[in-house]
Amino acid sequence: MGGAGLVGPHIADLVVHEAEEVVILDNFARGRRESLASVLPTGRVSIVDGDIRNRRLVAEVMQGIDVLFRKQLTLTLTRVMGSNVRPE
Ligand SMILES: NC(=O)c1ccc[n+]([C@@H]2O[C@H](COP(=O)([O-])OP(=O)(O)OC[C@H]3O[C@@H](n4cnc5c(N)ncnc54)[C@H](O)[C@@H]3O)[C@@H](O)[C@H]2O)c1
């Protein structure tokens, strides 16, 4: 979750050769597909463009998943401090 940001691609790099399949869910609010360029050629990585707050999608994506790395960062600290917006 949030695998296309700063930290996520490094985790993908580490686990892609151990895992049968790596699924990356990211809404690309801040993440970039190019960050995953090193793992995509393995053919074991699939990218789902979607929001972690979409429960149905998350339930779908989690089918058959054994290990979850949640690195999504929905709000930046400055936005949190400046508003009452809360993730759904
Ligand atoms: N970068 C660091 O040095 C560092 C250090 C320690 C801990 N962390 C923690 O690791 C986590 C990730 O940090 P990062 O630097 O990779 O952040 P980042 O903003 O680069 O990555 C977060 C990713 O989450 C995605 N995202 C945001 N909201 C989403 C949503 N609702 N649904 C799906 N995807 C969504 C963004 O598009 C982005 O790709 C954070 O919790 C951060 O606090 C980061």
The ligand as a Tripos MOL2 file, in Angstrom:
@<TRIPOS>MOLECULE
LIG
   44    48     1     0     0
SMALL
NO_CHARGES

@<TRIPOS>ATOM
      1 N1         10.7700    8.9490    3.8210 N.am      1 LIG1
      2 C1         11.3570    8.7490    5.0030 C.2       1 LIG1
      3 O1         12.5210    9.1040    5.2620 O.2       1 LIG1
      4 C2         10.6210    8.0020    6.0840 C.ar      1 LIG1
      5 C3         11.2950    7.6860    7.2670 C.ar      1 LIG1
      6 C4         10.6160    6.9750    8.2680 C.ar      1 LIG1
      7 C5          9.2850    6.6360    8.0940 C.ar      1 LIG1
      8 N2          8.6440    6.9680    6.9570 N.ar      1 LIG1
      9 C6          7.2510    6.5880    6.8260 C.3       1 LIG1
     10 O2          7.0720    5.7120    5.7200 O.3       1 LIG1
     11 C7          5.8220    5.9910    5.0980 C.3       1 LIG1
     12 C8          6.0190    6.3330    3.6280 C.3       1 LIG1
     13 O3          6.8990    7.4220    3.5060 O.3       1 LIG1
     14 P1          7.3560    7.9270    2.0780 P.3       1 LIG1
     15 O4          8.4680    8.8990    2.3240 O.co2     1 LIG1
     16 O5          7.5560    6.7610    1.1630 O.co2     1 LIG1
     17 O6          6.0520    8.7510    1.6410 O.3       1 LIG1
     18 P2          5.6030    9.1170    0.1600 P.3       1 LIG1
     19 O7          4.6360   10.2310    0.2610 O.co2     1 LIG1
     20 O8          6.7750    9.2470   -0.7480 O.co2     1 LIG1
     21 O9          4.8370    7.7870   -0.2640 O.3       1 LIG1
     22 C9          3.5220    7.5430    0.1290 C.3       1 LIG1
     23 C10         2.8020    6.8840   -1.0370 C.3       1 LIG1
     24 O10         1.4550    6.6710   -0.6430 O.3       1 LIG1
     25 C11         0.6200    6.9920   -1.7270 C.3       1 LIG1
     26 N3         -0.6770    7.3250   -1.1760 N.ar      1 LIG1
     27 C12        -1.0240    8.4200   -0.4500 C.ar      1 LIG1
     28 N4         -2.3010    8.3610   -0.1000 N.ar      1 LIG1
     29 C13        -2.7960    7.2090   -0.6100 C.ar      1 LIG1
     30 C14        -4.0800    6.5980   -0.5660 C.ar      1 LIG1
     31 N5         -5.0870    7.1630    0.0810 N.pl3     1 LIG1
     32 N6         -4.2390    5.4060   -1.2020 N.ar      1 LIG1
     33 C15        -3.2060    4.8300   -1.8500 C.ar      1 LIG1
     34 N7         -1.9590    5.3670   -1.9120 N.ar      1 LIG1
     35 C16        -1.7680    6.5420   -1.2960 C.ar      1 LIG1
     36 C17         1.3020    8.1640   -2.4260 C.3       1 LIG1
     37 O11         0.8880    8.3100   -3.7800 O.3       1 LIG1
     38 C18         2.7720    7.7590   -2.3060 C.3       1 LIG1
     39 O12         3.1790    6.9690   -3.4030 O.3       1 LIG1
     40 C19         5.1840    7.1410    5.8880 C.3       1 LIG1
     41 O13         4.2950    6.5790    6.8320 O.3       1 LIG1
     42 C20         6.3600    7.7880    6.5660 C.3       1 LIG1
     43 O14         5.9620    8.4180    7.7560 O.3       1 LIG1
     44 C21         9.2850    7.6420    5.9460 C.ar      1 LIG1
@<TRIPOS>BOND
     1     1     2 1
     2     2     3 2
     3     2     4 1
     4     4     5 ar
     5     4    44 ar
     6     5     6 ar
     7     6     7 ar
     8     7     8 ar
     9     8     9 1
    10     8    44 ar
    11     9    10 1
    12     9    42 1
    13    10    11 1
    14    11    12 1
    15    11    40 1
    16    12    13 1
    17    13    14 1
    18    14    15 2
    19    14    16 1
    20    14    17 1
    21    17    18 1
    22    18    19 2
    23    18    20 1
    24    18    21 1
    25    21    22 1
    26    22    23 1
    27    23    24 1
    28    23    38 1
    29    24    25 1
    30    25    26 1
    31    25    36 1
    32    26    27 ar
    33    26    35 ar
    34    27    28 ar
    35    28    29 ar
    36    29    30 ar
    37    29    35 ar
    38    30    31 1
    39    30    32 ar
    40    32    33 ar
    41    33    34 ar
    42    34    35 ar
    43    36    37 1
    44    36    38 1
    45    38    39 1
    46    40    41 1
    47    40    42 1
    48    42    43 1
@<TRIPOS>SUBSTRUCTURE
     1 LIG1         1 GROUP 0 **** ****
